[in-house]
Amino acid sequence: MNRRDALKSVALMMGGTMIGATAILTGCSPERQLKDLNFSPEDLAFLDEIGETIIPTTDTPGAKATKIGEFMIMMVKDTYDSDQQKAFVDGLNKLSKDFKTEKGTDFMKASAEERLAFLNGMQEKFKASGDAREPIVINMLRDLTLLGYFTSEIGATQALNYVEVPGRYDGCIEYKKGDKAWAI
């Protein structure tokens, strides 16, 4: 299974609720996209750190090891329409500005605990707003991080149970508390 097929499978499993899912499922780029949408090396590093905050390194590598920032940039450029791209870029800028205002330091220089508390606070504010029509950047970042991580080689083979060449079909596999989920 190549990466595009894996992305389609994950998007279907998520019920197609992910931003950009239409482009993934149809294989077509959105008609309206921003021209000259570019991300700097600093933006890439920022996205890597956000991803690492969402899925940190533990006994398995974290999101940063999968080059999650590159994945996010590719997905935003290839599957988001112009409104979603603008919301993503504006949201990243707001996240950075709000973090510095609230914490008094740059996101990149903050501790993992401060970053996580801030991102969790963003998620709580979004839930409390009750506006499910407009996904804010925290949802985009979460969805892209999960999708990118669990469809990467590291996520699929080290964080999930993985059988390279599946053997027989076993419709009932015993689950023990603490077992890893199975890779697709």
N, C-alpha and C positions, 0 to 999 in steps of 0.2 A: 504494500500500500504506500503510495507516495504521499507527500505532505498535503497536497491539495485535497486528495480523497479523505485523508484523516481530518482535515479541517471541516469538510462537508459533513462527515459523520458526527463530529462533535457539535457542530451547529444544529444538526437535526436532533441530537440528543438533548440539547438545551432548548428545544422547541422553537428554534429560529428567533428567539427573543434578543439575541445579541445584535448590537449595532453593526451594520454592514453584512448581516446574514444573507440578505437578498443577493448581493454580489457574489458571495461565496457559493450559494446554492445554484445560481444560474450560470456562474462562470463568466459573467459580463461585468465590466466596470460600470459604475454609475455614470449617467449621461452628464451630470453637472458636477465637476470637481474644480477645486481651486487650481489656478495656474501657478506654477513656480512655488509649490509648497515644499519648502526645504527645512530640514532640521539640522542644527549645528551639533558639533561634537559634545557641547555642554548639554544640549537637549537630550542627546543619546545617553549620556552619563546620568542625567536626572531621571530618565525613564528606567534605566537599569536599577537605580537606587529605590525607586518607587516599587518596582517589581520585586526586588529583594526584601523590601519591607512587607509586602503582601505574602510572599513565599520565601522565608529566610532559609539560610543554610542550617541544617540540623544534622542528623545522621545521613541525610542525602543532600546533594548540592541544591542550592537555592535557585531562584529565577535568574539571578545575574549570571550564573554559570551557563545558562541557555542562550545568552545574548538576547534577553527579553526586550531590551530597548530597540534593537534592530527589527525584531518581529513586530513590535507595536507600530513602528514607523512604516514598515511595509504594509501592514493592514490598514492603517489610516490613509496612506496614499492610494492603495489599490482598491479598497472596498467601501470607504466612506464617501458619501456625497458631499457637496460643498458646505451645506449647513452643518453636517456632522463634523467635517474637518475643522470648520471655524469654531464650533463648540468645543472640540478637543483642544485646539491651540489656545483659545481664550481660557478654557478651564485650567490648563497647565500653568498659564501665566498667573491666573487668580490663585491657584493652589500655592505657588511659590511666594507670591506677594502676601497672602493671608498667613502663611506659615511664619514668614519673617516678622510680620506685625504681631502675631500672637505669641511667638516663642522668643523673639528678639535675636534670632540667628537664622542663618541660611539653612534650608532643608539638607543640603549636602554635608553640612558641618554638624548637624544634630545627631543625637544618639538614636539608636534603633528604637528604643522605647518611646522617645518623643515623637518620632516619625509615625510609629504605629498608633499612638494615642491620637495624633492629629487626623490621620486617615480614618480611624474608627469614628472620630467625632464628625468628620465630613459625612460619613455614611449615615450616622444617626440623624444629622440635620436633614439629609435627604429623605429618610424614612418619615421623619416628623412632618415634613412639608406636605406629604400625601400626594404629591404631583408625579404620578407614575407615567404620565405622558412624555415628560421631558427628562431623559436620562442625563444626569450630570456627569462630569468627567470622572468622578470616583467610580461610577458603574462601568464606564468605558475602560478605565484602567484595570479594574478588577476582572472584567470579562476577558480583556486582552491578555492579562497575565495568566489567568487560568488556562485559557485556550492555548497560548504559546508554550506554557510550561508542560502541560500534559500531552501535547502533541509533539514535543521535542524528543529527541533520543534519550536525553537524561531523564526527563519526566516519565516517559513511557517505560524505560527499562530499569530505572533505579528507584523511583518513587512509587511505581505501580508494579504489580505482578506481571510478568511478561514471559510469554512462551514464543520464541522466534518462529518455530514451525509447530503449529498446534497438532496435537495427536488426536486421539479419539474424542468424540463429543461426549461430554458428561453434563447432563442437564441439572444435576443436583450436586453441588460441591459444598462440603461442610465449611462453614465459616467459624473461625475462632476469633474472639475479641482481640483486636490489635493486628489482624491480618491486613495486608495491603489490598486495595481494590485492584481489579484486573485491567490491564491496558487494552485498548481497542486494536 
